[in-house]
Amino acid sequence: MELLQLQYFLAVARLEHMTEAARSLHVTQSSLSKTIQRLEEDLGVPLFDRTGRKLRLNVFGSRFLRRAERALFELEQGKQEISDLSSPEHGTIELAVTTASTLPNILREFRKKWPHIQFHVQMLTTQEMITLLHRGEVDFCLSSPPIQGEDIECQIVFIDPIIVSVPKGHRLANRSSVSLKDLKDEWFVGAKRGYRGRDLVDSACKSAGFVPKYVYEGNETARLRDLVEAGIGIAFTPFSAMNSREHIHYLQIEEHELGIEIALFWHKDRYISRAAMEFRKVVVEYFRSLSSGNQSKD
C-alpha cells in the first residue's frame, strides 16, 4: 500500500466523483482510476459502489476512510513538527473564522512578535470548520457558538455583548442606552437568519412584544456599518465590532443582557507550533483587553 493511494482514495471518497477528484488532484481520470483499483486489489475488497462516474463509499470504504484519514493526519502532523523544529520563525498558521471583524487587530498584535509568520484565513460555517478540524487542515477556529467534540479543545475567550448602533442625528443618538420596546417601530439592517447573533436578538425582541423589520440582511460587518451610517436602518452590533466612526452612535440595551460566546478551538491531537501557541496567547490577551474595556464603560 502506497501513500499516493491513500491520498487519491481520500479525494475520491470526499467528492464521490472520479472526474471531479481527478481535477482536484491535477491527474488524469484513468491514472486515478487505476490507482484506486490497485488499492482495492491490495485490500481484497471493493471500497465503492459505482454508478457510472458517480461513486459512493460502501461499508468497507467507510471503515477504511476513518483509518486512512487518521494515518494521513498523523503524517501531516509529523511534517509540521519537523518544519517547526527546523524553521520556527517561518511558516503559516491556518485559521478558520465565522466572523472576521476582530481579526485585523489580532493579526496586527501577532505580527509585532512574529513578523515572518504567514496566515491563511477562511470564513466558514460551523460544520465546515468541524470537517477541516477532523482532517487536520486548520490550526485554530474562532467561532460563535462554541463547538463541542471528543477530539476538540474549546476555550471561551469572550462573552461579546450586543449593543445597538444608530446613525448620528437619529432620534436615539443623544442617549447612552435604550430598551428593546423603544425599537419596535425601527427598521433594521442585520445578519441573516441562522446566525447566532440574529437568532438571539430576534428572540429577545419577540419577548419584548415585536418582530424586528429588516430592510437588509447580510453577514458583512463593514457593509452593515455603512448602511447604518447612511441612515438605511439601525443594527444590533457585537461590542467587538464597534467602530469609533464619527457618524455612528452606540447604545447599551436596557433590561436584557444579550451576549454571544466567542470561542477558540483546535484539534486535541494536532501539533501546535510555537508560533501557533503564541497566536493563542495573543487571542486570549486581545479579548481580555476587550472585556476590561467593556467593563470600564459600565
PAVEXTOR-640932 format. One record per atom (N, C-alpha, C, O, CB): residue in one letter; x, y, z. Coordinates in steps of 0.05 Angstrom, whole numbers, plus 5000, padded with zeros to 4 digits. Glycine has a CB too. Example, Ala and Ser with C-alpha at 12.3 -4.5 7.8 and 13.67 -1.06 7.14 Angstrom:
residues 2
A526448865156
A524649105156
A526449345156
A528549345169
A522649115181
S525749555142
S527349795143
S525850015157
S526850235161
S528249885114
***
This chain:
residues 298
M501749765000
M500050005000
M501850255000
M503750275015
M498150005025
E501150444983
E502850684979
E501350934990
E498950944991
E503550724950
L502951124998
L501851375008
L500151514987
L498051624993
L504151565017
L501051504962
L499551624940
L496751504937
L494851644931
L501051594913
Q496551244942
Q493951104941
Q492051214962
Q489651254956
Q494250804944
L493051264985
L491451375007
L490451655000
L488151725005
L492951375034
Q492251814990
Q491552094983
Q489452104961
Q487552254962
Q494052244973
Y489751924941
Y487751914919
Y485151814930
Y482951904922
Y488751734896
F485251604947
F482751494959
F481251704974
F478751724971
F483451254977
L482551864990
L481252075006
L479852274987
L477652364993
L483252225024
A481152354965
A479952544947
A477452434935
A475452574933
A481952624925
V477452184926
V475152054914
V472952014934
V470552064929
V475851784901
A473651934959
A471751894980
A470252154987
A467852144993
A473051775005
R471652374987
R470452624995
R468652744973
R466652864979
R472652825003
L469452704948
L468052824926
L465952634914
L464052714902
L469952914904
E466452364917
E464752154906
E464252194876
E462052134866
E462052154921
H466252284863
H466052314834
H468952304822
H470652464829
H464652584826
M469352114804
M472052064794
M473152304778
M475452374781
M472051814777
T471552424761
T472452644745
T473152884762
T475253004759
T470352724724
E471452954782
E471953174799
E474453124817
E476053314821
E469553234817
A474752884826
A477052814842
A479652834826
A481652944836
A476852534854
A479552744801
A481952764784
A482653054779
A485053124779
A481452614757
R480653224775
R481053504771
R482353634795
R484253794793
R478453644763
S481353564819
S482453684844
S485353594849
S486853734861
S480753614867
L486053354840
L488753244844
L490653314821
L493053264823
L488552944847
H489553434800
H491153504776
H492453254763
H494753264756
H493353714783
V490853044761
V491752804748
V489652714728
V487352814729
V492352574768
T490352534710
T488352434691
T486452244705
T487152114725
T489752294667
Q484052224694
Q482052054706
Q482851764705
Q482351604723
Q479352084692
S484151684683
S485051404680
S487151334701
S487151114712
S486051354652
S489051524706
S491051474726
S489851444754
S490651264769
S493151704726
L487951614760
L486651594786
L485051334789
L485251204810
L484751834789
S483651264768
S482051014769
S483850774773
S483150594788
S480450984743
K486150764759
K487950534762
K489150524790
K489550304801
K490250554742
T489750764802
T490850764829
T488850664850
T489550514868
T491751054837
I486250744847
I484250644865
I483850344861
I483350204881
I481550794860
Q483950254837
Q483549974831
Q485849804844
Q485349594856
Q483549924801
R488349904843
R490549764856
R490149754886
R490849554899
R493249904849
L489149974898
L488649984926
L486649774934
L486949624954
L487750264935
E484449754918
E482449554924
E483549274921
E482749094936
E479949594905
E485249234902
E486548974898
E488248904922
E488348674931
E488148964872
D489749104932
D491449054956
D489748984980
D490548814996
D493149304962
L487449114983
L485749055006
L483948815002
L483048695022
L483949295011
G483548734978
G481948494972
G478948534972
G477448344971
G482648284992
V478148794973
V475248854973
V474749114958
V476549274956
V474148875002
P472449144946
P471749404934
P471149604956
P470049534977
P469349374914
L471849854951
L471350074970
L469050254963
L468050404979
L473850234973
F468150234938
F465950404928
F463850244914
F464350034902
F467050614909
D461350334915
D459250244897
D459250444874
D459150684879
D456450234912
R459350344850
R459650514826
R457150524810
R455850324804
R461950414809
T456450774802
T454250824783
T455351024763
T455151264767
T451650934798
G456350924740
G457651094721
G460151214733
G461851064744
G455651314711
R460351474731
R462751614743
R462151694772
R463951794785
R463451854726
K459751654781
K459051724808
K459651484826
K459051254819
K456051794811
L461051534849
L461751324867
L460651384895
L460351624902
L464851294868
R460151184910
R459251214937
R460651014955
R460750774948
R456051184940
L461751094977
L463150914995
L461250695004
L459050745012
L464251065019
N462250445003
N460750225014
N461650175043
N463150335054
N461149964998
V460749965056
V461449915084
V464449885088
V465549975108
V459949675095
F465849755069
F468749725070
F470150005068
F471950065083
F469749535049
G469250155048
G470450415044
G470050605067
G471850755074
G469250545019
S467650595080
S467150775103
S468950705126
S470050885139
S464250745112
R469350455131
R471150365153
R474050445146
R475550555164
R471050065157
F474850405121
F477650465114
F478150765113
F480450855119
F478350335086
L476150925107
L476451205105
L477351325132
L479151495133
L473851345097
R476151235154
R476951335180
R479851275186
R481251445197
R475151205202
R480751035179
R483550965184
R485451125166
R487551215175
R483950665180
A484651155141
A486351305122
A486651595130
A488851705129
A485251285094
E484451715139
E484551995148
E486352025172
E487952215174
E481752095154
R486151835190
R487851835214
R490851815207
R492551955218
R487051615234
A491451625188
A494151585180
A495351835167
A497551915174
A494351355161
L493851965149
L494852205136
L494952435155
L496652615152
L493152265112
F493052445174
F493152655194
F495752635210
F496952845215
F490752625213
E496552405219
E498952365235
E501452445218
E503352565229
E499252085245
L501452365193
L503752435176
L503952735172
L506152845172
L503452295148
E501652875169
E501653165166
E502653295191
E504153495190
E498853265159
Q501953185215
Q502853305240
Q505853265243
Q507253445253
Q501453165264
G506853035234
G509752995235
G511253195217
G513353295224
G510452715227
K510153245193
K511253435175
K511353715187
K513353855185
K509753445149
Q509153795200
Q509054055213
Q511054085236
Q512254285240
Q506254115222
E511353865251
E513153865274
E516053905265
E517554055277
E512853615291
I516753755244
I519553785234
I519954065223
I522154175227
I519953575212
S517954175209
S518254445198
S518554645220
S520154835218
S515754515181
D517154605242
D517354795265
D520054775278
D521154985286
D515154735285
L521154535280
L523754505293
L525954615275
L527954735286
L524354205298
S525654595249
S527854685231
S527654975225
S529755105220
S527754525206
S525255095226
S524955375219
S522655505235
S520555565224
S524455415189
P523055535261
P520855635278
P519955915273
P517755995280
P521655615307
E521656075260
E520956355255
E519356395230
E518456615224
E523456525253
H518856175215
H517356195190
H515155985190
H514855835209
H519256145166
G513555995169
G511255805168
G508655955164
G508556195161
G511255635193
T506455795165
T503855905160
T501955805182
T501955565188
T502855835132
I500355985193
I498255905212
I495655895197
I494856085184
I498056105236
E494255665198
E491755625185
E489455695204
E489255575225
E491455335174
L487755885196
L485555975213
L482855945198
L482655965174
L485956265221
A480855885214
A478055885204
A476456055223
A476656025247
A476855595201
V474656225212
V473156405229
V470256415219
V469656355195
V474356695229
T468356485237
T465656535229
T465156825224
T463156905212
T463656415249
T466856995235
T466757285230
T469657395231
T471257295246
T464957425252
A470157585214
A472857695212
A473157965225
A475258095221
A473657705183
S471158055240
S471258335250
S473558385269
S474558615270
S468658395263
T474358185285
T476458235304
T479258155293
T481258215306
T475958075329
L479358035270
L481957935261
L484058145255
L486358105263
L481457775236
P483458365243
P485558565237
P487158645262
P489558655261
P484358815224
N485758695284
N487258775308
N488858545320
N491058585329
N485258875329
I487758305319
I489158075330
I491658015313
I493757975325
I487257825330
L491358015287
L493657955270
L495758175272
L498158125270
L492757925241
R494958425275
R496858645278
R498558605303
R500958635302
R495358915280
E497258525325
E498758475350
E500658245347
E502958255357
E496858415373
F499758035333
F501457795330
F503957855312
F506157765318
F499857565318
R503458015291
R505658075272
R507858235286
R510158225276
R504558235249
K507258375307
K509358525321
K511458335333
K513758405335
K508158695344
K510558095341
K512357895353
K513457695333
K515757605335
K510957755375
W511757625313
W512557425293
W512157535265
W510257455252
W510957155298
P513857715256
P513457855230
P513657675206
P512657745185
P515458075228
H514957435208
H515457275185
H513357045183
H513456895163
H518157155186
I511657015202
I509556815201
I507256905183
I506257135186
I508456745229
Q506456735164
Q504256805146
Q501556685157
Q501556505174
Q504856705118
F499356785146
F496756695154
F495156615129
F495356725108
F495256905170
H493556405133
H491456335113
H488856315128
H488556145145
H492156065098
V487056505122
V484556525137
V482156455119
V482056545096
V484156815149
Q480356285129
Q477956215115
Q475556285132
Q475456235156
Q477955905108
M473456405119
M470956455133
M469156225126
M468456175103
M469756735124
L468356075147
L466855825142
L464455795160
L464155945180
L468755585147
T462655615153
T460555545171
T461655365193
T463855255191
T458155405156
T460055325214
T460955155236
T461454865227
T463454745235
T458755145259
Q459754765210
Q460154485200
Q462654465183
Q464054265185
Q457754395184
E463254665167
E465654665151
E468154665169
E470154535163
E465654895131
M467954825191
M470154825210
M470754555221
M473054465223
M469655025232
I468554415230
I468854155242
I470253955222
I471953805230
I466154035250
T469453975197
T470553795177
T473553845174
T475153655173
T469253845150
L474454105173
L477254165170
L478854095195
L481154015193
L477654455163
L477654125218
L478954045243
L479553745243
L481753665250
L477154115267
H477553585235
H477953295235
H480053215214
H481353005218
H475353155230
R480253365193
R482353305173
R485053405181
R487053345168
R481453415146
G485253565202
G487753685210
G488753905192
G491153955190
G489853475211
E486854045179
E487654255159
E487654535170
E488354725156
E485854235136
V486854575195
V486954845208
V488154825235
V487854625249
V484054965209
D489655035243
D490855045270
D488755125290
D488454995311
D493155245270
F487255345284
F485255445303
F482755535289
F482855615265
F486455675320
C480555525303
C478055635294
C477155835314
C477355795338
C475855415289
L476056055305
L474956265322
L472056295314
L471456375291
L476556545319
S470256225333
S467456195324
S465556255346
S466256255370
S467055915315
S463156315339
S460856335356
S458556195341
S457956265319
S460056625364
P457255995353
P457655895381
P460055705383
P461155625363
P455155755391
P460855635408
P462955435413
P462255165400
P459855105397
P463555405443
I464255015394
I463954745383
I464754535403
I466854565416
I465554715356
Q463154335406
Q463854115425
Q464553865409
Q463653825387
Q461454065443
G466353705421
G467153455409
G469253315425
G470853445439
G468153495381
E469353045424
E471252895440
E474152965433
E475852955450
E470752605436
D474553025407
D477353085398
D477853385394
D479753455381
D477852935372
I476053555405
I476353845402
I476753975429
I475253935448
I473853955388
E478854145431
E479254315454
E477954575449
E478254695427
E482254345460
C476454675468
C474954925464
C475455115488
C475155035511
C471954865461
Q476155355482
Q476655565502
Q474955805496
Q475355945476
Q479655635504
I473055865514
I471456105510
I473156345518
I474056365540
I468856095527
V473556535499
V475356755503
V473857015509
V475157215518
V477156785479
F471257025503
F469857285506
F466857245505
F465857085489
F470757485484
I465457375523
I462557405520
I462057675508
I462257875521
I461057365548
D461357675483
D461157925467
D458358055470
D456357945460
D461657865437
P458158275486
P455558405490
P454458515463
P455958605446
P455758625510
I451858495460
I450558615437
I449558885444
I448158925465
I448158425427
I450159085428
I449359355432
I447759445407
I447459295388
I451759545437
V446759695407
V445259805385
V446760025372
V447760205386
V442459895395
S446960025346
S448360245332
S446360395315
S444660285301
S450660125314
V446460665318
V444660845303
V446361065290
V448561125300
V442460965322
P445361185269
P446861405256
P446661655273
P444661695287
P445861455228
K448661825271
K448562085285
K446162235273
K445762225248
K451262245281
G444762375290
G442362515281
G439862355285
G437662455282
G442662585253
H440162095291
H437861925297
H436462015323
H437762145340
H438661625299
R433961955326
R432462045350
R433661935376
R433162055397
R429561965347
L435161715374
L436261595398
L439261665402
L440461565421
L435961295397
A440361825384
A443261875384
A444162035408
A446562055413
A444062015359
N442362155423
N443162315447
N442962145472
N443162255494
N441462565450
R442461885469
R442161715493
R444461525495
R445861465475
R439461555492
S444961415519
S447061225523
S446060935524
S447560745522
S448661285549
S443360905528
S442160645529
S439360655519
S438160875516
S442160535559
V438160425513
V435460415502
V434260145509
V435659945511
V435560455471
S431660145513
S430159895517
S429359775491
S428959925471
S427759935536
L428959515490
L428159395465
L425359495456
L424959525432
L428059095468
K423659555475
K420959655467
K421059915452
K419359975436
K419259685492
D423160075457
D423460325443
D424260295414
D424260485399
D425560495457
L424960045406
L425959995379
L423859865361
L424359805338
L428359815381
K421459825371
K419459665356
K418659785330
K417759635312
K417059615374
D418760045327
D417960175302
D420360235283
D419960355262
D416560435308
E422760145290
E425160195275
E425459995252
E424359775253
E427660195293
W426960075231
W427859885211
W430759805217
W432359975225
W427560015182
F431359555212
F433959445219
F435559355195
F434359275174
F433659215239
V438159355197
V439959205179
V441359005197
V442159065220
V441959395164
G441758765187
G442958565205
G443758305190
G443458295165
G441058485226
A444658115205
A445557855194
A443057695185
A440857755193
A447157705215
K443557495169
K441457325160
K440557135183
K441957095202
K442357155136
R438057035180
R437156835199
R438956595200
R440156525179
R434256745192
G439356475223
G441156245226
G443756315239
G445156145249
G441656125199
Y444456575238
Y446856665252
Y446156705281
Y443956795288
Y447956925240
R448056625299
R447556625328
R446556895338
R444556905352
R450056545342
G447857115330
G447057375340
G444257455330
G442757565346
G449057585331
R443657395305
R441057465294
R438857315309
R436857435316
R440957405264
D439257055313
D437156905327
D436856995355
D434556995366
D437956605326
L439057075368
L438857165396
L437257425398
L435557445416
L441657215407
V437757625381
V436357875383
V433457845374
V431757985385
V437858095367
D432957685354
D430157645345
D428557525368
D426257605372
D430057455321
S429757335383
S428257215405
S427757415427
S425657425439
S429856975416
A429757585433
A429457795454
A427357995446
A425758085463
A432157935459
C427358075420
C425358265411
C422558145413
C420558285420
C425958355382
K422257885406
K419657755408
K418657755437
K416257795442
K419857465398
S420557715456
S419657715484
S418958005493
S417458035512
S421957615502
A419958205478
A419258485484
A416758575470
A415858805473
A421558665477
G415558385454
G412958445442
G412958525413
G410958625403
G411658655457
F415158495398
F415158565370
F417158395354
F418858265366
F415858865366
V416758395328
V418558255310
V420058465294
V418858635281
V416958065290
P422758465295
P424358675281
P423758665251
P423458455239
P427358635286
K423658905239
K423258935210
K425958995197
K427259195203
K421159165204
Y426858815179
Y429458835167
Y429258945139
Y427758835122
Y430958565167
V430759155133
V430859255106
V433259145091
V433359155067
V431059565107
Y435159025106
Y437458895093
Y438458675111
Y438558705136
Y439759105089
E439158445099
E440158215114
E442658115100
E442558035076
E438057985116
G444858105114
G447458015103
G449257955126
G448557995149
G448658215084
N451757865121
N453557795142
N456257945141
N458157875153
N454157495142
E456258165125
E458758325123
E458658545143
E457058735140
E459158425094
T460358535163
T460258735185
T460759015174
T459359205182
T462358675206
A462659055156
A463259315145
A460859425129
A460259665131
A465759305126
R459459255114
R457159335099
R454959435118
R453559635113
R456159115081
L454459285140
L452459365159
L453059645171
L451259805174
L452159165181
R455659695177
R456359955188
R455860175167
R454860395175
R459359955195
D456460125142
D455960315121
D452960385119
D452260615115
D456960215094
L451260175121
L448460225119
L447360375143
L445560545139
L446959955116
V448360315166
V447560475190
V448360765187
V446760945191
V448760355216
E450860805179
E451861075176
E450261235155
E449961475157
E454861065167
A449261085134
A447661215113
A444761265121
A443261385106
A447761055088
G444061165145
G441261205154
G439261015143
G436861065144
G440461485148
I440160795131
I438360595119
I436860445141
I434560375138
I439960405101
G438260395163
G436960245185
G438860245209
G441260325207
G436259955177
I437860165232
I439660135255
I440359835258
I439259675244
I438260235282
A442259775275
A443259505277
A443859415305
A444659575322
A445759475259
F443459155310
F444559035334
F447458955327
F447858805308
F442858785343
T449259045343
T452159025337
T453658885359
T453258965382
T453359295330
P455358695354
P457058585375
P459058805385
P459958965369
P458658345365
F459558805410
F461359005421
F464058995408
F465359205403
F461658965451
S465058755401
S467658715389
S467858845361
S470058905352
S468358425387
A465558885348
A465559005322
A465059305322
A464859435301
A463458875304
M464959425346
M464359705349
M466659865336
M469059805340
M464059785379
N465960075322
N467860235308
N467360535315
N465060625314
N467760195277
S469460675322
S469160955331
S468761145308
S470161345306
S471461035348
R466961075290
R466461255267
R464961505277
R463461495296
R464761105246
E465461715263
E464261975271
E461261975269
E459862105285
E465362195253
H460061825250
H457261845244
H455661615255
H453361565246
H456761875215
I456761455273
I455261235286
I455361265316
I457461325327
I456360965277
H453061225329
H452861245358
H451960975368
H450260835357
H450861475366
Y453160895391
Y452560635402
Y451160655429
Y451760835445
Y455160475406
L449160475433
L447560485457
L447460205470
L447360005456
L444660575452
Q447660195496
Q447259945510
Q444359875512
Q442660055510
Q448559965539
I443759625514
I440959525516
I440159505545
I441459365560
I440659265501
E437959625552
E436959615579
E435359365584
E434059255566
E435159865585
E435459255608
E433759045618
E434458765606
E433658565618
E430859105611
H435858755584
H436658505572
H439658495571
H440958685561
H435358455544
E440858275580
E443758235577
E444158035554
E444157795558
E444958125604
L444458145530
L444857975507
L447857955500
L449258165499
L443358095482
G448857715497
G451657685491
G452157425476
G450657225479
G453357685517
I454257415461
I454957185445
I457557075455
I459557225458
I455157255414
E457656815459
E460256685467
E462056655443
E461256535422
E459656405480
I464456765445
I466456725424
I468556525435
I469556555457
I467856995416
A469156325419
A470856105428
A473156065408
A472856095384
A469355845432
L475455985419
L477755895404
L477955595408
L477955505430
L480456045412
F478155445386
F478355155390
F480155035369
F480755155348
F475555025388
W481154795376
W483154655359
W482854355364
W481654265384
W485954755366
H484054205346
H484053915348
H486053825370
H488253925371
H484853775321
K485153655388
K486853565410
K489453445401
K491453465415
K485253375428
D489353305379
D491753155370
D493453305350
D495453205341
D490952895359
R492553545342
R494153685322
R496653805335
R496553905357
R492453915309
Y498853785321
Y501353905331
Y501054215330
Y500354325310
Y503753815314
I501654335353
I501454625355
I504254745355
I505754695374
I499854715381
S504954895335
S507655005333
S507955225354
S506055315366
S508155125305
R510455305358
R511055525377
R509655785369
R508655935386
R514055565380
A509655835343
A508356075333
A505356055338
A504056255345
A508956125303
A504155825333
A501355785338
A500555815367
A498455925374
A500455515327
M502255715385
M501755755413
M501956045421
M500356135438
M503755585430
E503756195409
E503956475414
E501456625404
E500456815416
E506456595402
F500456525381
F498056645370
F495656605389
F494056785393
F497456525342
R495556375401
R493356325420
R493556515444
R491456615453
R493456025430
K495956575453
K496256765475
K495357045467
K494057185482
K499156775484
V496057115442
V495257385432
V492157405431
V491057615438
V496457435404
V490857195422
V487957195420
V486657235448
V484857395452
V486856935407
V487657075467
V486657095494
V487057365506
V485257485518
V487956875512
E489457485502
E490057745513
E488357965500
E487558155513
E493057805510
Y487957935474
Y486358135460
Y483558145471
Y482458365476
Y486258065429
F482257915474
F479557915484
F479357985514
F477358095523
F478257635479
R481557925528
R481658015556
R481658315558
R480358435575
R484157895571
S483158445540
S483258735540
S480558855531
S479659065541
S485458835521
L479158715512
L476458805504
L474558785527
L472958965532
L475458635481
S474758575542
S472958535565
S473458755586
S471558855597
S473358255578
S475958815591
S476659035610
S475559295600
S474559455616
S479659045614
G475859345574
G474859595563
G471859625565
G470759835570
G475659625534
N470459395561
N467559395563
N466559445592
N464659595597
N466359135553
Q467959325611
Q467259355639
Q467759645648
Q466259755665
Q468859165657
S469759775637
S470360055645
S468160245635
S467960465645
S473060135635
K466660155614
K464560325604
K461960295620
K460160465618
K463960255575
D461760085636
D459360035652
D458960235674
D457060225689
D459359755663
***
